[in-house]
């Protein structure tokens, strides 16, 4: 019962009090801020460690020298960088043409066909493929057949991971090309190949490049597929006057993995420096792809 | 010439029908594009076929003993992957719990008008960059930053609350918790990005209607926006789980590679992907057969989760269109 002797007290207070719903809102908002800030900590911590520990060791010689063995001092990871470039190159040479051609079919030639739907689903499943399984596949396909760990085996494993990214992003970019542009070309009497090569691909190129660069960035950082396809090597891929392609090949990522577990300070410092270089490469490609890939239409 | 185009009267006209060469190029190009598509399907087929073929001898020799065996001893010829299967599922679930909370909170935080657009873009970039860092770098960071950082807390939890099975052992170095923490960081971007898409695709009208009913900001979010986007958010969690199940390097470096089945978060464990990564390089032919078998099991588990996740996402997209 409300006490009627004091009618003013019976009125609801107009002052906003921090209770009930308002309090709950405040708590939840603080919680959201907290979650967002906590989620940013790892990135900052990783970058901090890379810059302080990796940056300390970074010098010109780490890019030109071979990895040290045991208690040896100095050294670098020049051969690992070269190996990474070669293998990512092989992977891109396989995945980019196949991926873009397939995307042409998915976006332009038969977007609703059964073949296209099946391939789209397959590509989506491939994006979720654990990277180690790409390595297992390349091992079964290339290493077991050729009988040796090699750069092409690593390249095939990386290509499996790049292909779905290239296909799906290229398809999306081609779909963004305005229909009136294509219709105009068809109206001029162009064949489908001409429309695609002269209108769709050039117009969609920035976005297609973005996808390719993202795929390259992902491949450059992958370790698991290379562990038992390219293995590792303490030598340059180019030595004794020939390209030793069919030999075990070093890569930055595997070098970091191998050196991370070693009890030697020198190797550990190199692992941090190699991580810094790897992250720089990956981040630069990522940022470039963002700059390139701004949609024009 | 047999073309569907009428030949113009004036052969000098700029407007000419496609020549025989144009038709040839067109046919070849289209055939090539079709081959590209067929290659994708062939790749998926070859993946299953190659791994399955190489796993067959192992399956015939060991049958289900591999799936339910708990000992991995190459010298005795005993290959059991049950601890690895357990570790894979357990570490992925812990990671999903952590990343699910932070990822969905982040998605709400970035899409529901808490921040000016520019600041939201900064946070969004941070989350996207998390996905760009190679997993081996996370592994290195985990060994030298995460493990030392959580060791005091885990020691305290073990000594004070050691009777709870989760805290049953002390963290002596690598273990499930540091692995799951790093795993959570790695799947956070997937969950945050897909959940953001789900939340932004809820129509503006829905939110306005909620505010019109007099809800507070958070009541609108929790009672209207999140339920409307629930399918997409659920899909993001399933896709994140799929990613966590297959992640290799961070786990190979942090999980400790011990073939034990344990509830304790601080004990070393093993996962299928880590098992493959650590044993493949030096395996003999007999071990390779079983590792191929394990790879097939991992492929089956991740495929199952990913198909489920994609189906949920399709269902969510269909729901949005209506």
Interface residues (C-beta under 8 A of the other chain):
Chain A: X21 X22 X24 X25 X28 X29 X31 X32 X33 X35 X36 X38 X39 X40 X42 X43 X45 X46 X49 X50 X97 X98 X99 X100 X101 X102 X103 X104 X105 X106 X109 X115 X116 X118 X119 X121 X122 X123 X124 X125 X126 X128 X129 X130 X131 X132 X133 X135 X136 X137 X139 X140 X141 X144 X160 X163 X164 X167 X188 X189 X190 X191 X192 X193 X194 X196 X197 X217 X220 X221 X222 X223 X224 X227 X228 X231 X253 X256 X257 X260 X261 X271 X272 X275 X278 X279 X282 X283 X286
Chain B: X5 X15 X16 X17 X18 X22 X23 X25 X26 X28 X29 X30 X32 X33 X34 X35 X36 X37 X38 X39 X40 X41 X43 X44 X46 X47 X50 X51 X53 X54 X101 X102 X103 X105 X106 X108 X109 X110 X114 X123 X126 X127 X129 X130 X132 X133 X134 X135 X136 X137 X138 X139 X140 X141 X143 X144 X145 X185 X188 X192 X216 X217 X218 X219 X222 X239 X242 X243 X245 X246 X247 X248 X249 X252 X253 X273 X276 X277 X280 X281 X291 X292 X295 X298 X299 X302 X303 X305 X306 X307 X309 X310
